[in-house]
Amino acid sequence: MQRRYLYIMDPINSINPRTDTTFYFMLESQSRGIENLFCTIEDLINCDGKGFASVEHIQVSMPTNEGEAHFHLGKKETVAFDDCDVIFMRKDPPVDERFLAACMLLDCHNSHNTIVFNNPKGLRIANEKLWGLHVAAQYMPKTVVSSNLQVLIEASQHLGRVVLKPLFGSGGGGILVMEKDDRNLRSALELLTGNGKKPIMLQQYLPGARQGDKRLILLGGKPIGALLRVPGADDHRANLHVGGEAQKSQITSTDEEIAKHLAPQLLALGLHFVGLDIIDGKITEINVTSPTCLQEIDRLENRQGKDKLNVQVLDYIDQLLLRMP
């Protein structure tokens, strides 16, 4: 029987096909003769405890010319989660109530032959900014999490230059770099904490950030690729969608050490495909919801055939399916 892979993601017409990792997975699964289905989190359904999705069949292609369509949607139908071999939960952050509700709905598959990639329980547990403090604090920069303005101000005075991060933001949104004597520091803290009512993360600024933020891709807890995202001259953030430049990078012995430490804890939560953000050998974020950068790595390294990262991910999923009872 033909395999069915369901991709839960943002609207397909909103993505950039030359950079989007979910689209890259779709291209590879389609090339293997797998039936690709598409939906958004608004299309998930629970009926009497059983999970369903209102889906559209989808064909994808990498456009060769500007404005050329990268997808074609076919028939619509409602499918049970249990009738899909693999469900890719690839909705981009933020991890808000809509995202969390979708993860809870995805728990309602009863088949032992269906893989949800990454596991929705793991997605709920592993907050991308906070979880590292529980499992890998020794590999993180000095960090304080609080909603208390005085605590945060005192921490900034001790650390000097600091990075302020909302806990549930995404794509670099709301991240600020501040000096301890910046007259706007208190105002920034008031704004980010909602006047002391919600916690934020304050981290020691790492000098290597100007040289780039490494994105390290883990598959099954093992590093399979990396790139450096270098911030532009007018922004502290290195995220590619806000102007950061992608450059080649290497997997170092420190990267290997971090991955080896995290692997058992990631796999225990069903977090098979993960992106670590690393600066100066320190983890700044553990991305589990919708890690990206596979296309950029493959292009920078001119990977071909079995070396391509989307091929490696789909091969890995094949092995998971073979091990299913």
N, C-alpha and C positions, 0 to 999 in steps of 0.2 A: 504493500500500500504506500502511496506517495506521502511523504512527510509533510506536516503542516507546521509552519513557524509563525507565531503571532507577534507582531511588533507593536508595542504600546509606546507612543512617543508624542511629541508635539506635532501640530498640523504639518503634513508632508510638504505643503506648498510654502512653508515658512523657513525651510532649512536651506543651507548652502550645500549642494551635492558634492562640491569639491573639497569640503572639509568635514562634513558630518559623518560621525562614526557609525551611527545606526544605519544610515543609507549605505555605508561601506559594507556592513554585515549583510544587508539586503541583497546587494549585488552578488556577493559570494554565495549566499544560500540559493538565490535564483539560478546561478550558474551550475549548481549541483542538482537541479531539477526539483527543488523543494518548493512547495506551494506557499507563497508569502501572503500573509494577511496583515492588514493595517487597521489600527484604531487609536483613538485618544483616550485619556482616562475618563472622559465624560461618557464613553461608550460601554463602560463596565456595568454589569448587572448582577444582582443576587436575587434568586427566586427560590424561596423555601430552603435556603442554605446551600444552594448549588450555584456555582459561578458561570456566567456567560459573558460574551462580548458581542456587540453589534459591529461587525467588521466589513471591510471592503477588500476584495482581492486586488492585489497590486503588482504591476510590472514596473521595473525601474531600469534606467539606463543612464550612463554618464554622458552628459551633454558635451558636444564638441564645439558648439557655437553659442554665443551669447543669446540668451532668451529662449533657447531650445528647452522643451519640456524634459524633465528628468524622471517623470512617473506617469503611469496611466492606471486609473482606478477602474476595476471591473465590477462584477456583480456584488451586491450587498447580501449579507445573511447574518443570522445570529448563530454563533457557535458556542458550544460548551468548552470551558477551559480544559476539561478532561479529554477533549477530542483534538487538542493541539499537542504536538510532541515537545515543543519548546515555546515558552512565552518570554519574550525579552521585555523587561520593565525598563524602558529607556526614556521616561519622562524627565526632562531637565528640571533641576531645582528652580525655585525654592521648595524646600520640604515643608509645605504648609498643610493646612487641614485637608485640602483637596488631595494632595499627594499621599498623606497618611491614610485617608479613607480608601484610596485606590489600592494601597498595599494591603489593607484589611480585607478588601474584596478579593484580592488575589489569593489570600489564604484559603478561599473557598473552592479549591480544587481538591478532589478526592482521589485522583488517579496517582498511583505510584509510577506511572510511565510518563508523567509530564514534568518537565524541568522549568522552574521560573528562575530566570537569569537576569539580575541577581535575586537572591531569595528575599521576599518582601519582609519577613521577620527581621532579617539582618539589616535591611534598609531602614527599618524603624529604630533599631537599636544603635546603629553606628552613625551617630551625628558626625558630619564630616569635619567639624572643627573640634568637638568635645571628646569624641571617642578615643582619640590618640592619648589623651590625658589618663585614661583608664588602662590602656594596654601598652603604651610606648612613651611614657612621660620622659624617660631618660634620653630619648632621641628627638625631643622637641626643644625649641628655645624657651627661655624663662617666660612663664605664662601665668597670668592672673585672670580669673573669670569672676565677675561680680556685677551687681547693679548699684552697689554702694559707691557714690561719687568720691567720698573721702578715701576709700580703699584704693580706688583706681588712680586718683591723683597722687597718693603716696607711692604707689607702685611705679608710676611714670617718673617721679622724682628720683627714685632709686635706680631705675633702668636707663634713664636719659632719653634716648630716642626710642619711640615705641610705635607699634602698629595697632590700630583699633579696628576690631572686626565685629560686625553683627553676627550672631550665632546661626541665623537661618537665611542669610543672604546667599547670593550666587554670582558667579561671573565677575567677582571683584567689586560688586556694588556695595557702596557704603564704607569701603575700607579706606582708612586715613592713616597717614604717617605724620606723627607730631613730635616736636621737641618738648622737653620737660618745661621749658620756660616760655612756650608759645602762649600768647595771651588768649588764643582761641581754644585752648585745651579744655577748660571747664565747660565752655559753651558746646564744644563738640561732644563731650561726655554726656552732658545734659540731653543733647539731641538724640544720640545713639541709644541711651538708656531710657528714653522717655521720662526724663527727670527722676531717674533712680528707680524705675519700676520694672525694668527688664534687664537681665544680665547681658554683658558683652564680653568679648575676649580682648585682653590687652597683652601683647607679646613684645618681647625685646626685639628691636630692629636688628636684622642681620646684615652686615655690610655687603655681603656677597649678592644681595638682592639687585644691585645695580648691574652686576654682570649676568644676572639671569636667574630664573626660577625653573628648576628642573622638573619636568613631568616624567615620572617613572611608571611604566605600565607593568602591572603584575597580572599574570594569568595562572590560576591555580597556586597562587602564593609565590610564583617565581618571576623574576624580571625578564621581560621579552623585548623591551625597547625603551628608548628615552629620547627626549629632546629638551633643548633649552629655550625658554621663552624670555626674551630680553626686552625690558621695558623701553618705551620711547623716551626721548629727551625731556618731554613735558609731562610725564606721568610716572608715578611710582609703581603702578600695577603692570604686570607682565602678561596678563590675559590676552590671548591673540585677538579676540573680538574687540578689544579696546585699543588695539594698535601695537601690541607686543610683536616682536619679530621671532620667528621660529628658526633656530639654529641647531646644527648637529650636536649631539652629546654622547657620552660614553656611560656605560654601566660600570660603576666603580666597586671596589671591595666594600666600601661603606654602604652603598646601595644594597649589595648582596647581604650584608649583615642585617640591615634593617628588614629586608624582605624575609629573611630566615626567621627573624624574631616574630614578625607579624603573621606569617603564613598559617600556623595552627589556629590562631584566633580568627582570622578571616575565613578559613575553610569551615570552622565550626559553626559559623553563622551563614554559610552558603554564599559568601561573597567571593565569587570566583574571578571576577574581572574588576580590577581596582586601579586607580591612578593616584600615586603619591606625589605631592608637591614637596620638593626638597630644596633648601637653600643652605649653603655652607655645611652640608652633611646633616642638616636638621629637618625633621618633618614639620611642615607648616599646615598641611591639610591631608586628610585621607579621603579621597573622592570615591564614593561607592555607588552613587545614584546613576550617573550617566557619563562615565569617563570618556574623554575625547583624545584627539591628537594622533590617531592611528594613520590617517591619510598623510598627514604632514611628515611623520617619521618615515613612512615608506617612500615618500618622494625624496626626502633629504638623503636617504641611504640607498636610493635606487633599488629597493627590494623587489624581487621578482619571484613568481611561482610560490613554492612552499614557504619561502622566507617572509612573504607578505603577512602582515599582522592579522588582517581579517581572515586569511586562510588558516592561520594558527588558531585563532579563536574558534572557528567553525570545526576544525579538526578536534579541538579539545572537547567541544560539545558532543561530537560524535562518540568520543570515548566515554563521556558521562552517560550517554544513552545506552551504550553497550553494557554498562555496568548496572543499569536499572534492573530490578527484579522482574 
